[in-house]
Amino acid sequence: MYALGRLKTGEMNKTEKAYAEYLESLKQAGAIAWYRFEGVKLRLADNTFYTPDFAVMSAAGTMEMHEVKGHWMDDAKVKIKVAAEMYPFRFIAIKAKAKKDGGGWDMQLF
């Protein structure tokens, strides 16, 4: 299975746009202080980097890295696991729930 054409850096896909709207609602409600799409780039090894979809600062000031996926490829899981071992951030995998299942977001901590 291959990705059907990657978007340019800084461009969101449909799922990421929906999640950005969700984050904006959390920001307006005071639940988070800040978020940025592709705002952080983490070095995992020589010539190997991981850019989480969203860097998010909670209202309490803790940093989280949110990865939004429709489908998880093995290399993406490896990168988020390695990053979670190397960096002092909370890493969260986000997957959209189907509308028939009530919508919203499933979240998995790494």
C-alpha positions as CSV (number, residue, x, y, z in Angstrom):
1,M,0.0,0.0,0.0
2,Y,1.5,3.4,-1.0
3,A,0.4,6.9,-0.3
4,L,-1.6,8.5,-3.1
5,G,0.6,11.5,-3.5
6,R,1.9,13.5,-0.6
7,L,0.8,17.0,0.0
8,K,3.4,19.8,0.2
9,T,4.9,20.5,3.6
10,G,2.5,22.7,5.5
11,E,-0.6,21.5,3.7
12,M,-3.3,19.6,5.6
13,N,-5.3,16.7,4.3
14,K,-9.0,16.4,5.1
15,T,-8.6,14.6,8.4
16,E,-5.9,16.9,9.6
17,K,-8.1,19.9,8.7
18,A,-10.9,18.4,10.8
19,Y,-8.6,17.8,13.7
20,A,-7.2,21.4,13.5
21,E,-10.9,22.6,13.8
22,Y,-11.2,20.3,16.9
23,L,-8.0,21.8,18.4
24,E,-9.2,25.3,17.7
25,S,-12.4,24.6,19.6
26,L,-10.3,23.3,22.5
27,K,-8.2,26.4,22.4
28,Q,-11.3,28.7,22.4
29,A,-12.6,26.7,25.4
30,G,-9.3,27.1,27.3
31,A,-8.4,23.4,27.3
32,I,-5.2,24.0,25.3
33,A,-3.0,27.1,25.1
34,W,-1.5,26.6,21.7
35,Y,-1.1,24.3,18.7
36,R,0.8,24.4,15.4
37,F,0.6,22.1,12.4
38,E,4.0,20.6,11.6
39,G,5.5,23.1,14.0
40,V,8.2,20.8,15.4
41,K,10.8,18.6,13.6
42,L,12.5,15.9,15.8
43,R,15.8,14.3,14.9
44,L,15.7,10.5,15.5
45,A,19.1,9.6,13.9
46,D,21.5,10.9,11.2
47,N,19.3,11.9,8.3
48,T,16.2,10.6,10.0
49,F,13.6,13.0,11.2
50,Y,10.0,12.9,12.5
51,T,7.6,15.8,12.1
52,P,4.4,15.2,14.2
53,D,1.3,16.5,12.6
54,F,0.5,18.8,15.5
55,A,2.5,20.2,18.4
56,V,0.1,21.0,21.2
57,M,0.6,22.8,24.5
58,S,-2.0,22.0,27.1
59,A,-3.5,24.7,29.3
60,A,-1.2,23.5,32.1
61,G,1.9,24.1,29.8
62,T,2.8,20.5,29.0
63,M,3.8,19.7,25.4
64,E,2.2,17.0,23.3
65,M,2.9,15.7,19.8
66,H,-0.3,14.6,18.0
67,E,-0.1,12.3,15.0
68,V,-3.3,12.2,12.9
69,K,-3.7,9.1,10.7
70,G,-6.5,7.5,8.7
71,H,-4.4,4.3,8.4
72,W,-1.2,3.5,10.2
73,M,1.8,2.2,8.2
74,D,4.5,0.3,10.0
75,D,7.2,3.0,9.5
76,A,5.0,5.6,11.1
77,K,4.5,3.5,14.2
78,V,8.2,2.9,14.5
79,K,9.0,6.6,14.2
80,I,6.5,7.7,16.8
81,K,7.7,4.9,19.2
82,V,11.3,5.9,18.8
83,A,10.5,9.6,19.3
84,A,8.5,8.8,22.4
85,E,11.5,7.1,23.9
86,M,13.9,9.9,23.0
87,Y,11.9,13.1,23.8
88,P,10.1,14.3,27.0
89,F,6.8,15.0,25.2
90,R,3.6,13.1,25.4
91,F,2.9,11.4,22.0
92,I,-0.6,10.7,21.0
93,A,-1.9,8.9,17.9
94,I,-5.2,10.3,16.7
95,K,-7.6,8.4,14.4
96,A,-11.0,9.7,13.3
97,K,-14.0,7.6,14.3
98,A,-16.5,6.8,11.6
99,K,-19.7,8.9,11.7
100,K,-21.7,5.7,12.1
101,D,-19.8,5.1,15.3
102,G,-20.6,8.6,16.6
103,G,-17.7,10.5,15.1
104,G,-15.1,12.2,17.1
105,W,-11.5,10.9,17.7
106,D,-9.8,7.8,19.0
107,M,-6.6,8.6,20.9
108,Q,-3.7,6.2,21.8
109,L,-0.8,7.2,24.0
110,F,2.7,6.2,23.1
